[in-house]
Amino acid sequence: MKSIDELNNHLTGKSAEEILKYFSDAYGNELAFASSFSIEDQVITHMLVSLKSPAKIFTLDTGRLPAETYKLIEKTVDQYNRKIEIYFPDYKLVEEMVQQKGINLFYNSVENRKYCCHVRKIEPLKRALKNTKAWIAGLRREQAVTRNSINIAEYDENFSILKINPLFNWTEEQVWDYISKNNVPYNQLYKQNYRSIGCAPCTGPVKKGGSIRDGRWWWENPDTKECGLHVKS
């Protein structure tokens, strides 16, 4: 496989579908796609199914997702007739965290919120990525200040794996256009001014004129608004 720089040079100017096909051909079933069922991730799921990619599609069920997300998971599986593997946090770690810090610990400090994200997301992600050589994410540069320098291919230092961002330079308008043209199912919370959807207690609607990530961890500063899945160490 080429180096990161060689991959980005080779794939610059390619469409998202071409990027996904390249890595699907290169890695086969050792390629994994982590879906949170965002609009971006739904676009990628549609592309992978259309390409008949052997990539594993999985999601992390933190145990605190909105009801609308669970409905979308079921609808997506039914529409695409594609297995989506679901990974849960270790219940012992969740119990220990809640006993020590409280059920809604994340509101008390950034440290507590990141602890919760680690238990509910990072730990199961490590298990999900076991035996894979590359993982696909639905990140876009436009989403947040923490993501404005991402590229097509990156080396993920947290998980020691190649990470692929096929929609890295897409706009939100492009995502919605694709969804409309291809009848892609999406979370109904978007109709209530949600623009980035995670766990229910940490997600809210965005006020008119607000940025995409304003509804996530709204009590924090923009430069801390990552759960740890996509932060370089």
Secondary structure as the mmCIF struct_conf table of DSSP 4:
data_model
#
loop_
_struct_conf.conf_type_id
_struct_conf.id
_struct_conf.beg_label_comp_id
_struct_conf.beg_label_asym_id
_struct_conf.beg_label_seq_id
_struct_conf.end_label_comp_id
_struct_conf.end_label_asym_id
_struct_conf.end_label_seq_id
HELX_RH_AL_P HELX_RH_AL_P1 ILE A 4 LEU A 11
TURN_TY1_P TURN_TY1_P1 THR A 12 GLY A 13
HELX_RH_AL_P HELX_RH_AL_P2 ALA A 16 TYR A 27
HELX_RH_3T_P HELX_RH_3T_P1 GLY A 28 GLU A 30
STRN STRN1 LEU A 31 ALA A 34
HELX_RH_AL_P HELX_RH_AL_P3 ILE A 39 SER A 50
TURN_TY1_P TURN_TY1_P2 LEU A 51 LYS A 52
STRN STRN2 LYS A 56 LEU A 60
BEND BEND1 GLY A 63 GLY A 63
HELX_RH_AL_P HELX_RH_AL_P4 ALA A 67 TYR A 80
TURN_TY1_P TURN_TY1_P3 ASN A 81 ASN A 81
STRN STRN3 GLU A 85 TYR A 87
HELX_RH_AL_P HELX_RH_AL_P5 TYR A 91 LYS A 101
TURN_TY1_P TURN_TY1_P4 ILE A 103 ASN A 104
HELX_RH_3T_P HELX_RH_3T_P2 LEU A 105 TYR A 107
TURN_TY1_P TURN_TY1_P5 ASN A 108 ASN A 108
HELX_RH_AL_P HELX_RH_AL_P6 VAL A 110 CYS A 117
HELX_RH_PI_P HELX_RH_PI_P1 HIS A 118 ILE A 122
HELX_RH_AL_P HELX_RH_AL_P7 GLU A 123 ALA A 128
TURN_TY1_P TURN_TY1_P6 LEU A 129 ASN A 131
BEND BEND2 LYS A 133 LYS A 133
STRN STRN4 ALA A 134 ILE A 136
HELX_RH_3T_P HELX_RH_3T_P3 ARG A 141 GLN A 143
HELX_RH_3T_P HELX_RH_3T_P4 VAL A 145 ARG A 147
TURN_TY1_P TURN_TY1_P7 ASN A 148 SER A 149
BEND BEND3 ILE A 152 ILE A 152
STRN STRN5 ALA A 153 ASP A 156
TURN_TY1_P TURN_TY1_P8 GLU A 157 SER A 160
STRN STRN6 ILE A 161 ILE A 164
TURN_TY1_P TURN_TY1_P9 PRO A 166 ASN A 169
HELX_RH_AL_P HELX_RH_AL_P8 GLU A 172 ASN A 182
TURN_TY1_P TURN_TY1_P10 ASN A 183 ASN A 183
HELX_RH_3T_P HELX_RH_3T_P5 GLN A 188 GLN A 192
TURN_TY1_P TURN_TY1_P11 ASN A 193 ASN A 193
BEND BEND4 SER A 196 SER A 196
HELX_RH_3T_P HELX_RH_3T_P6 ALA A 200 CYS A 202
STRN STRN7 THR A 203 THR A 203
HELX_LH_PP_P HELX_LH_PP_P1 PRO A 205 LYS A 207
TURN_TY1_P TURN_TY1_P12 LYS A 208 GLY A 209
HELX_RH_3T_P HELX_RH_3T_P7 ILE A 212 GLY A 215
STRN STRN8 ARG A 216 ARG A 216
BEND BEND5 TRP A 217 TRP A 217
TURN_TY1_P TURN_TY1_P13 TRP A 218 TRP A 219
BEND BEND6 GLU A 220 GLU A 220
HELX_RH_3T_P HELX_RH_3T_P8 PRO A 222 THR A 224
BEND BEND7 GLY A 228 GLY A 228
TURN_TY1_P TURN_TY1_P14 LEU A 229 HIS A 230
#
